[in-house]
Amino acid sequence: MDQGIDSLSELARARLPDFNRLRSDAIDLARQVDIGQTAFMQKFGVESELEYKRQAMQDGQIMYHAHVGMNDIASTAAALAKMNRVLADEGFVLDRAGFAIDRRMGLPPERRDRVAAETGPMLAQRNDWDALAQTAPIQPHLGDFMIGQPASVANTLQALRIGCTTIGNLSQYFTFEAPGWTDAETTAVQTYQAMVLLSEFRDRGAMLHSYLEDGYGALFRHCATVAAWAMLERYIVEELIGARLSHCIGGLTSDPIKRAGWVLALQRIHRRQHVGSMIYGDTISFGQAFEKNRALTAEYLLWDILIQLHAPSGHAVLPLPVTEAIRIPSADEIIEAQLFGRRVEASARRLYPHVDFSAAQTFADTVCRQGGDIYRQALDGLRDLGVDTANPLQMLLVLKKMGPQRFEQLFAAGLDTADSIETDIYTMSQDVVAAHRPMFADAGLRDRVAGKCFVIASSDVHQHAAGALAQLLGETDARVIYLGAEQDPADLIAALARQPVDAILLSTHNGMALEYAQQLKRLLREADISLPVIIGGVLNQKTEGQPLPVPVVEELKALGMVPATALPAIARLLEFDS
């Protein structure tokens, strides 16, 4: 065994808290909670979103999801009220809304003020939570930074109290870190106990949401490994803990056949009992051209609706606003997308009798067959490592420490065959690398970077661009230290302290560019380190008094940072002297 395997075996032998005692404590907490009634539940006379979904599936109704990312609660409530009013005037229902809340919500309350603010509102007071549930008859979905974080239990209790019955995001547990948090055992305990809470309310319709592409599904190479991972999550959640798991996918899948095929595959994985949360819109195909984005939305949404007509699964569809790739959409842009979605639905209903779903079924058959083999190999392999596969707490901790690359290497090594199916995001990332390889093969650039050392990192989970850059620079004579995702300013300073570095190449996404850069600048000054910092991604900042994050390119320049939003720009910037 190599060192990585040895460390996993050692982790399996580590003494963890008794999961049965933790379960008992969580059940005691559940007895003190009652599920609230949202304005949506009251309007439609249901006790949970699950009850509503089942009725919609029976009636052939297409459900709609919107994702809201305003900066604060007041702006969020105003957006909900406006969306409900305008859509109702057109005769439409917006069934559910998810909220891109500030990532600090994953931390215990006493630690939230110590780290940089990010996109989305903070739910600091009881009234903040109530606003999500009572402002408009739109069912709240709390998927981000709830379950899977150090504050999982407290956040789940609050979500249930307001009547939010679909709570997540389990997949984020494996890939996201609360800012500045390093206690993996506490996060595992909190995540496990939050899932036990949901298991106690299973009969009341509580569901654990897991967006596969917010987790290892975004980082695996093969679709079959994603299917195996969905099976593994189902095993932990449904069989070991007894909660109801609701899977989501779509944001990193552009092929319409795969999107439809995943709905069929998830139904099989969940033994025909699956009720999904939503199908996320295709975010990886969007760019700067709004008309092209609208056409892309029409394509993926048409298939998302068609497969719901063919095999209803409870997934709400998500028409993405055309601005999604460049900034947080406004309420008006969300409304425009929702109205566009209803026009696509009308077309889908006319087309449905003439559509052949055999290609989607073949995809589902293939990934479930191959994924089943990987799933069984994974359980057997974990047992060989000494993992108690009947202990959900140990499973959570070991799988998080294992990481996606190690998981795929250990249990899916035989997939590099002619009939294996790569994920769209892996294919796209490799296409990006191939497209830019000639630029990084340029003799002038290679001379400039030869012998230099670059630290590459992402401030959050969005790491594909940073990964592509690390791969391209790694093919030159430069030395690359790729720290990966979820790196705080202190993590970068720690890396700089270990070896001489010529530049930091940083990617950021979640409305925190300026505050992150200010913290990094301060730490660099305190450590008496001076070197170029090239910062790319979505360069905006959550700002008090503004409903949406604002661009901060000029402010970053004033700090001495070097903004760059594309790989060609980064290549041109690699001209500084050591």
C-alpha positions in Angstrom: 0.0 0.0 0.0 1.2 3.6 -0.7 1.2 6.3 1.9 -2.3 7.5 1.0 -3.8 4.0 1.5 -1.9 3.6 4.8 -3.4 6.9 6.1 -6.9 5.8 5.2 -6.4 2.5 7.0 -5.1 4.5 10.0 -8.2 6.8 9.8 -10.4 3.7 9.8 -8.8 2.5 13.0 -9.1 6.0 14.7 -11.4 6.3 17.7 -14.4 8.2 16.7 -17.4 9.2 18.8 -20.0 6.4 19.2 -22.4 7.0 16.3 -25.3 5.3 18.1 -24.9 7.7 21.0 -24.8 10.6 18.5 -27.9 9.2 16.9 -29.7 9.1 20.2 -28.8 12.7 20.9 -30.1 13.8 17.5 -33.4 12.0 18.1 -33.8 13.8 21.4 -33.3 17.1 19.5 -35.9 16.0 16.9 -38.5 15.6 19.6 -38.2 19.3 20.4 -38.9 20.4 16.8 -42.1 20.7 14.8 -42.1 21.4 11.0 -43.4 24.8 10.2 -45.9 25.8 7.6 -44.6 27.9 4.7 -46.8 30.3 2.7 -46.5 27.7 -0.1 -47.8 24.8 2.0 -50.7 26.9 3.3 -51.7 28.0 -0.2 -51.6 24.5 -1.7 -52.8 22.6 1.4 -49.8 20.3 1.7 -47.7 19.2 4.7 -44.4 19.0 2.8 -42.8 19.6 -0.5 -42.7 15.9 -1.0 -46.5 15.7 -0.8 -46.8 18.5 -3.4 -44.2 16.8 -5.7 -46.0 13.5 -5.7 -49.2 15.1 -6.6 -47.5 17.1 -9.4 -45.9 13.9 -10.7 -49.3 12.2 -10.8 -50.9 15.2 -12.6 -48.1 15.5 -15.2 -47.3 19.0 -13.9 -43.9 20.5 -14.6 -42.4 22.1 -11.5 -40.1 25.1 -11.7 -37.1 26.2 -9.6 -35.4 29.6 -9.4 -32.1 30.3 -7.8 -31.8 33.6 -6.0 -28.5 35.2 -5.0 -29.3 38.6 -3.6 -26.9 40.1 -1.1 -29.2 40.5 1.9 -32.6 39.3 3.2 -34.4 42.5 2.3 -33.4 42.3 -1.3 -34.1 38.5 -1.3 -37.6 39.1 0.1 -38.3 41.8 -2.5 -37.2 39.5 -5.3 -39.4 36.7 -4.1 -42.4 39.0 -3.8 -41.8 40.4 -7.3 -41.3 37.0 -8.9 -44.5 35.7 -7.4 -46.5 38.7 -8.4 -45.4 38.9 -12.0 -45.6 35.2 -12.7 -49.0 34.9 -11.0 -50.3 37.8 -13.2 -49.3 35.6 -16.2 -51.1 32.6 -14.7 -47.9 30.7 -13.6 -46.7 29.2 -10.4 -43.1 29.4 -9.3 -43.0 26.2 -7.2 -39.7 26.5 -5.4 -36.7 28.8 -4.9 -33.2 28.1 -3.7 -31.0 30.6 -2.1 -27.3 31.2 -2.6 -26.6 32.1 1.0 -23.3 33.4 2.3 -20.8 30.6 2.8 -20.2 31.8 6.4 -23.6 30.2 7.3 -21.8 26.9 7.4 -19.8 28.1 10.4 -20.9 28.2 14.0 -22.4 31.7 14.6 -19.6 32.9 16.8 -17.0 32.4 14.0 -19.0 34.0 11.1 -17.6 37.5 11.6 -14.0 36.4 11.4 -14.0 35.6 7.6 -14.7 37.3 4.4 -18.3 37.9 3.3 -19.4 36.1 0.2 -22.4 36.2 -2.2 -25.8 35.8 -0.6 -27.6 36.8 2.6 -26.7 35.9 6.2 -29.6 34.3 8.2 -28.6 36.0 11.4 -32.0 36.4 13.1 -35.2 34.3 13.3 -37.0 36.9 11.1 -34.4 36.3 8.4 -35.3 32.6 8.2 -39.0 33.4 8.3 -38.7 35.8 5.4 -37.6 32.9 3.1 -40.8 31.0 4.0 -43.5 33.6 4.4 -42.8 36.4 1.9 -44.4 34.6 -1.0 -46.1 31.2 -1.7 -42.8 29.8 -3.2 -41.4 26.8 -1.3 -37.9 27.6 0.1 -35.1 25.2 -0.8 -32.0 25.4 1.4 -29.3 23.5 -0.4 -26.0 25.5 0.2 -24.0 25.5 3.4 -26.6 23.8 5.5 -26.0 20.0 5.9 -22.4 19.1 5.4 -21.0 22.0 7.4 -19.9 22.6 11.0 -23.2 24.2 11.8 -25.3 21.4 10.2 -27.5 20.6 13.2 -28.4 24.2 14.1 -29.1 25.1 10.4 -31.3 22.0 9.9 -33.3 22.7 13.0 -34.0 26.3 11.8 -34.9 25.1 8.3 -37.4 22.6 9.6 -38.9 25.2 11.9 -39.8 27.4 9.0 -41.2 24.6 6.9 -38.3 23.9 4.6 -38.5 20.1 4.1 -35.8 19.7 1.4 -32.5 20.5 2.9 -28.9 19.9 1.7 -26.3 19.7 0.4 -24.8 16.3 1.2 -22.4 16.4 -1.8 -20.9 19.7 -0.5 -19.8 17.8 2.6 -17.2 16.0 0.6 -15.8 19.0 -1.4 -16.7 22.2 0.4 -15.0 23.6 3.5 -16.4 26.3 5.7 -14.0 29.2 5.5 -11.1 28.9 8.0 -12.5 25.6 9.4 -10.2 22.5 9.7 -11.9 20.2 12.2 -13.0 17.4 9.9 -14.3 15.2 12.7 -16.7 17.8 14.0 -18.0 18.5 10.5 -18.6 14.7 10.1 -20.4 14.5 13.4 -22.6 17.5 12.6 -23.4 16.2 9.1 -24.3 12.7 10.5 -26.6 14.1 13.2 -28.3 16.5 10.8 -29.1 13.5 8.6 -30.5 11.6 11.6 -32.8 14.6 12.3 -34.2 14.3 8.8 -34.7 10.6 9.2 -36.9 11.3 12.2 -39.1 13.5 10.0 -39.0 11.1 7.0 -42.7 10.3 7.4 -43.4 14.1 7.4 -41.8 14.5 4.0 -38.3 15.6 5.0 -35.7 15.0 2.3 -31.9 15.3 2.2 -30.9 17.1 -1.0 -27.6 16.2 -2.6 -26.4 18.0 -5.8 -24.0 15.5 -7.2 -22.1 18.1 -9.2 -21.4 20.2 -6.2 -19.4 17.3 -4.9 -17.3 14.5 -6.3 -19.5 14.3 -9.3 -17.8 17.5 -10.5 -14.4 16.0 -10.2 -14.8 12.4 -11.5 -13.7 11.5 -15.0 -16.4 8.9 -15.7 -20.2 9.1 -15.6 -20.2 5.6 -14.2 -18.2 6.7 -11.2 -20.8 9.4 -10.6 -23.5 6.7 -10.7 -21.5 4.6 -8.2 -21.2 7.6 -6.0 -24.9 8.2 -6.1 -25.4 4.6 -5.0 -22.9 5.1 -2.2 -24.7 8.2 -0.9 -28.0 6.3 -1.1 -26.5 3.4 0.9 -25.3 5.8 3.6 -28.4 8.0 3.8 -31.2 5.5 3.1 -29.9 2.2 4.4 -27.6 3.1 7.2 -29.3 6.3 8.5 -32.9 5.9 7.3 -33.4 9.4 5.8 -34.8 10.1 2.4 -32.3 11.1 -0.2 -33.2 13.5 -3.1 -30.5 13.7 -5.8 -29.9 16.7 -8.1 -27.6 16.9 -11.2 -27.3 19.0 -14.3 -25.2 22.1 -13.8 -22.1 20.5 -15.3 -23.9 18.3 -17.9 -24.5 19.9 -21.3 -25.4 16.9 -23.5 -29.2 16.7 -23.5 -29.2 12.9 -23.9 -27.1 12.6 -20.7 -29.4 15.1 -18.8 -32.4 12.9 -19.7 -30.4 9.8 -19.1 -29.5 10.8 -15.6 -33.1 11.2 -14.6 -33.7 7.6 -15.7 -30.5 6.4 -14.0 -31.3 8.0 -10.7 -34.7 6.3 -10.8 -33.0 3.0 -11.1 -30.4 3.8 -8.5 -33.2 4.6 -6.1 -35.2 1.5 -7.0 -38.0 3.4 -8.7 -38.7 5.3 -5.4 -36.8 8.5 -6.2 -38.3 12.0 -5.8 -35.8 14.5 -7.0 -35.2 18.1 -5.9 -34.4 19.9 -9.1 -32.4 19.5 -12.4 -29.9 22.4 -12.4 -29.4 24.4 -15.6 -26.4 23.8 -17.8 -23.9 26.3 -16.5 -20.8 25.2 -18.3 -22.0 26.1 -21.8 -22.9 29.7 -21.0 -20.7 32.6 -22.1 -20.8 36.3 -22.7 -23.3 36.2 -25.6 -26.8 36.5 -24.2 -28.6 35.3 -27.3 -26.5 32.2 -27.5 -27.2 31.6 -23.8 -30.9 31.8 -24.4 -30.6 29.2 -27.2 -28.6 26.9 -25.0 -31.3 27.3 -22.3 -34.0 26.3 -24.8 -32.1 23.2 -25.8 -31.4 21.8 -22.3 -34.7 22.9 -20.9 -36.6 21.3 -23.7 -35.1 17.9 -22.8 -35.4 18.4 -19.1 -39.2 19.0 -19.6 -39.5 16.1 -22.1 -38.0 13.6 -19.7 -40.3 14.8 -16.9 -43.3 14.2 -19.2 -41.9 10.7 -20.1 -40.7 9.6 -16.6 -41.9 12.0 -13.9 -39.3 12.1 -11.1 -40.3 15.1 -9.1 -37.3 17.2 -10.3 -38.2 20.8 -10.8 -36.6 22.4 -13.9 -34.5 25.5 -13.8 -34.5 28.1 -16.6 -31.2 29.9 -16.2 -31.1 33.7 -16.7 -28.9 34.6 -19.6 -26.5 36.6 -17.3 -25.7 33.5 -15.2 -22.1 33.2 -16.4 -21.0 36.8 -15.7 -22.9 37.9 -12.6 -25.7 37.1 -10.1 -29.0 37.5 -12.0 -31.5 40.2 -10.9 -35.1 39.5 -10.1 -36.2 40.8 -13.5 -33.7 38.5 -15.2 -35.0 35.5 -13.2 -38.6 36.4 -14.2 -37.6 36.7 -17.9 -36.1 33.2 -17.7 -39.1 31.8 -15.9 -41.5 33.1 -18.6 -39.2 31.8 -21.3 -39.3 28.4 -19.6 -43.1 28.3 -19.9 -42.8 28.9 -23.6 -40.4 26.0 -23.9 -42.8 23.8 -22.0 -45.5 24.5 -24.5 -43.2 23.4 -27.3 -42.1 20.3 -25.3 -45.7 19.2 -24.8 -46.3 19.4 -28.6 -43.1 17.5 -29.4 -43.4 14.8 -26.7 -45.5 12.2 -28.6 -42.8 12.2 -31.4 -39.6 11.9 -29.2 -37.5 8.7 -29.0 -35.8 8.3 -25.6 -33.9 5.2 -26.4 -30.5 7.0 -26.4 -31.2 8.3 -22.9 -32.2 4.8 -21.8 -29.0 3.3 -23.2 -26.9 5.9 -21.3 -28.8 5.1 -18.1 -28.3 1.3 -18.6 -24.6 1.8 -19.2 -23.8 4.0 -16.3 -25.9 1.9 -13.9 -24.3 -1.3 -15.0 -20.8 0.0 -14.8 -21.6 2.1 -11.7 -23.0 -0.9 -9.9 -19.6 -2.7 -10.4 -17.7 0.3 -9.0 -20.1 0.6 -6.0 -19.6 -3.0 -5.1 -15.8 -2.7 -5.5 -15.9 0.4 -3.3 -17.7 -1.3 -0.5 -15.4 -4.4 -0.7 -12.3 -2.2 -0.9 -13.3 0.0 2.0 -13.8 -3.2 4.1 -10.3 -4.3 3.1 -9.0 -1.0 4.4 -10.5 -1.8 7.7 -13.5 0.6 7.4 -16.7 -0.5 9.1 -19.1 0.0 6.2 -22.0 -0.3 8.6 -20.8 2.8 10.6 -22.1 5.9 8.7 -19.9 8.3 10.7 -16.7 6.4 9.8 -17.9 6.1 6.2 -18.4 9.9 5.9 -15.0 10.7 7.3 -13.0 8.2 5.3 -14.7 9.0 2.0 -14.1 12.7 2.5 -10.4 12.1 3.3 -10.1 9.8 0.3 -11.0 12.4 -2.2 -12.4 11.9 -5.7 -9.2 11.1 -7.6 -8.2 8.5 -5.1 -11.7 7.0 -5.1 -11.7 6.7 -8.9 -8.1 5.3 -9.0 -8.9 2.6 -6.4 -12.4 1.5 -7.5 -12.9 2.5 -11.2 -9.5 1.8 -12.7 -11.0 -0.6 -15.3 -13.2 2.1 -16.9 -10.7 3.3 -19.5 -12.4 1.2 -22.2 -14.2 2.0 -25.4 -17.7 2.0 -23.8 -16.9 4.2 -20.9 -18.6 7.6 -20.9 -16.7 10.7 -19.7 -18.5 13.5 -17.8 -19.1 16.6 -19.8 -17.1 18.8 -17.4 -14.1 16.5 -17.7 -14.3 16.5 -21.5 -14.7 20.3 -21.5 -11.8 20.9 -19.2 -9.6 18.7 -21.4 -10.8 20.6 -24.5 -9.8 23.9 -22.8 -6.4 22.5 -22.1 -6.0 21.3 -25.7 -7.2 24.6 -27.1 -4.7 26.6 -25.0 -1.7 24.2 -25.2 -0.2 25.9 -28.3 -0.1 29.2 -26.3 1.7 27.6 -23.4 4.0 25.8 -25.8 5.2 29.1 -27.2 9.0 29.3 -26.8 8.8 32.9 -25.5 6.4 32.0 -22.7 8.3 28.8 -21.8 11.5 30.9 -21.5 9.8 33.4 -19.2 8.4 30.7 -16.9 11.3 28.3 -17.0 12.6 27.6 -13.5 9.9 29.8 -11.8 7.5 28.5 -9.2 3.8 29.3 -9.2 1.2 28.6 -6.5 -2.2 28.1 -8.1 -5.3 27.9 -6.0 -9.1 28.7 -5.9 -10.8 30.5 -3.1 -13.9 28.3 -3.4 -15.0 25.0 -4.9 -15.0 26.3 -8.5 -11.6 25.0 -9.5 -11.8 23.8 -13.1 -10.1 26.9 -14.6 -7.4 26.8 -11.9 -6.9 23.1 -12.6 -6.6 23.6 -16.3 -4.0 26.4 -15.7 -2.1 24.1 -13.3 -2.0 21.4 -16.0 -0.8 23.7 -18.7 1.9 25.3 -16.7 2.9 21.9 -15.4 3.7 21.0 -19.0 6.3 23.7 -19.2 9.6 23.9 -17.3 7.9 25.9 -14.5 7.3 24.4 -11.0 3.6 24.3 -10.1 2.2 24.0 -6.6 -1.5 23.4 -7.1 -3.3 23.8 -3.8 -6.8 23.1 -5.3 -10.1 24.5 -4.0 -11.3 26.1 -0.8 -8.0 27.9 0.0 -8.1 30.8 2.5 -5.5 33.6 2.4 -3.8 31.9 5.4 -3.4 28.7 3.3 -1.6 30.6 0.6 0.7 32.3 3.1 1.5 28.8 4.6 2.4 27.5 1.2 4.7 30.5 0.6 6.5 29.8 3.8 7.5 26.3 2.7 9.4 27.3 -0.4 10.4 30.3 -2.6 7.6 31.3 -5.0 7.5 33.7 -7.9 3.8 34.4 -8.2 0.4 33.4 -6.9 -2.3 32.6 -9.5 -5.7 32.8 -7.8 -9.2 32.0 -9.0 -12.3 33.3 -7.1 -16.0 33.2 -7.7 -18.4 33.8 -4.9 -18.7 37.6 -4.6 -15.6 37.9 -2.3 -12.8 39.0 -4.6 -12.0 42.3 -3.0 -12.3 41.3 0.7 -10.3 38.1 0.0 -7.6 40.2 -1.8 -7.5 42.7 1.1 -6.9 39.9 3.6 -4.2 38.3 1.4 -2.5 41.7 1.0 -2.4 42.2 4.7 -1.0 38.8 5.4 1.6 39.2 2.7 2.7 42.5 4.2 2.8 41.0 7.7 5.0 38.1 6.4 7.2 40.6 4.5 6.5 38.8 1.2 6.3 40.7 -2.0 5.4 38.9 -5.2 2.8 39.2 -8.1 -0.7 38.0 -7.4 -2.7 37.3 -10.6 -6.4 37.0 -9.8 -9.1 35.6 -12.1 -12.6 34.3 -12.1 -15.7 36.4 -11.3 -14.2 39.6 -9.9 -17.0 41.1 -7.9 -17.7 41.8 -4.2 -20.8 41.6 -2.0 -21.3 45.2 -0.8 -23.6 46.5 1.9 -26.5 48.4 0.5 -26.3 46.8 -2.9 -28.7 44.0 -3.9 -26.1 42.2 -6.0 -22.3 42.0 -6.0 -20.5 44.8 -7.8 -17.4 44.6 -10.1 -14.2 45.4 -8.3 -11.5 45.2 -11.0 -10.2 48.7 -10.4 -10.1 48.2 -6.7 -8.1 45.1 -7.1 -5.6 47.0 -9.3 -5.4 49.7 -6.6 -4.4 46.9 -4.2 -1.6 45.9 -6.5 -3.3 42.7 -7.7 -3.3 41.8 -11.4 -6.8 41.0 -12.6 -7.2 38.4 -15.4 -10.4 36.7 -16.5 -9.2 34.4 -19.2 -6.3 32.0 -19.9 -4.9 34.1 -22.8 -4.7 37.1 -20.5 -2.9 35.0 -17.8 -0.4 33.8 -20.4 0.4 37.4 -21.4 0.8 38.4 -17.8 3.5 35.8 -17.1 6.1 38.3 -18.1 7.2 39.6 -14.8 10.8 39.3 -13.5 11.6 37.1 -10.5 
